[in-house]
């Protein structure tokens, strides 16, 4: 959700991102730009507890219903598209975040 446009759950998505990225090792993989010239990418943070590995913040946002699965170019799906759709479906079924009033 867009903060500038005050879209629903934009502030919640911002807070989720801050909570998961604050004072943690962050790894970003960029994948070009959208049609507005904004940088696109995947944000990974070190797992809690220092057990090694990373978790994808993008996936977490979708899982919590704070973002939609998005394809900037319909000819190229992200590497984890199936997982994103599965997480979005689960969020919708559980009526989390953006899906709270979805019928």
C-alpha positions in Angstrom: 0.0 0.0 0.0 1.1 3.5 -0.8 1.9 5.8 2.1 1.6 9.0 0.0 -1.9 8.1 -1.1 -2.9 7.1 2.4 -4.0 3.6 1.2 -5.4 1.3 3.8 -2.8 -0.6 5.8 0.1 1.5 4.5 1.1 2.5 8.0 0.8 -1.0 9.3 3.0 -2.3 6.5 5.5 0.4 7.3 5.5 -0.6 11.0 5.9 -4.3 10.1 8.9 -3.5 8.0 10.5 -1.3 10.7 9.9 -4.0 13.3 11.5 -6.7 11.2 14.4 -4.6 9.8 15.4 -2.5 12.9 18.9 -3.4 14.1 19.2 -6.5 12.0 21.4 -7.5 9.2 19.6 -6.8 5.9 20.2 -8.3 2.5 18.6 -6.6 -0.5 18.3 -8.2 -4.0 17.2 -5.6 -6.6 15.3 -6.5 -9.7 15.1 -3.4 -11.8 12.5 -0.6 -11.7 8.7 -0.3 -12.0 7.0 1.9 -14.6 7.3 4.8 -12.2 11.1 4.4 -12.0 11.0 3.0 -8.5 13.6 0.4 -7.5 12.1 -3.1 -7.0 13.6 -5.8 -4.9 13.5 -8.3 -2.2 14.4 -7.5 1.4 15.8 -10.3 3.5 16.7 -10.0 7.2 18.6 -12.3 9.4 16.4 -14.8 11.3 15.7 -14.0 15.0 17.8 -15.9 17.4 20.9 -15.9 15.3 20.3 -19.4 14.0 21.5 -18.5 10.5 19.7 -17.8 7.4 17.3 -15.1 6.3 13.6 -14.5 6.0 11.9 -12.5 3.3 10.2 -9.3 4.5 8.2 -9.1 1.3 6.7 -12.6 1.9 5.9 -11.6 5.5 4.0 -8.5 4.4 1.8 -10.6 2.1 1.4 -13.3 4.8 0.1 -10.7 7.2 -2.3 -9.2 4.6 -0.3 -6.0 4.5 0.6 -6.2 0.8 -0.6 -7.8 -2.4 1.4 -10.2 -4.5 2.5 -8.0 -7.4 4.0 -8.6 -10.8 5.5 -5.5 -12.4 5.9 -7.2 -15.7 3.2 -9.8 -16.6 5.7 -11.6 -18.8 8.0 -12.4 -15.9 6.9 -13.9 -12.6 9.1 -13.6 -9.5 11.1 -16.6 -8.5 8.8 -17.2 -5.5 5.4 -16.4 -7.2 3.7 -19.6 -6.2 4.7 -19.0 -2.6 3.4 -15.4 -2.7 0.1 -16.5 -4.1 -0.2 -19.2 -1.4 0.6 -16.7 1.3 -1.9 -14.2 -0.1 -4.6 -16.9 -0.3 -4.0 -17.8 3.4 -4.2 -14.2 4.4 -7.4 -13.8 2.5 -8.9 -16.9 4.0 -7.9 -15.8 7.5 -9.2 -12.2 6.7 -5.9 -10.6 7.8 -5.1 -7.0 7.0 -6.2 -5.9 3.6 -8.5 -8.9 3.4 -10.4 -8.1 6.6 -13.6 -7.1 4.7 -13.0 -9.3 1.6 -16.0 -11.5 0.7 
